[in-house]
């Protein structure tokens, strides 16, 4: 997946954000399992951007709830 920018996140509705959030969380879980096995070599740089994308989506969902 590509990096998400706040501009594109703001254009999505709540259901799309929740779907994207579940996809990112499952991908992060998969990468963490590979890391614990020791088979995570090339994708080790994907963990931090994934965590940040998840944080951006959660921030947007919280903004939407407060409105």
Buried (B, 14 or more C-beta within 10 A) or exposed (E): EEEBEEEEBEEBEEEEBEEBBEEBEEBBEEBEEBBEEEEBEEBEEBBEBBEEBBEBBEEBBEEEEEE
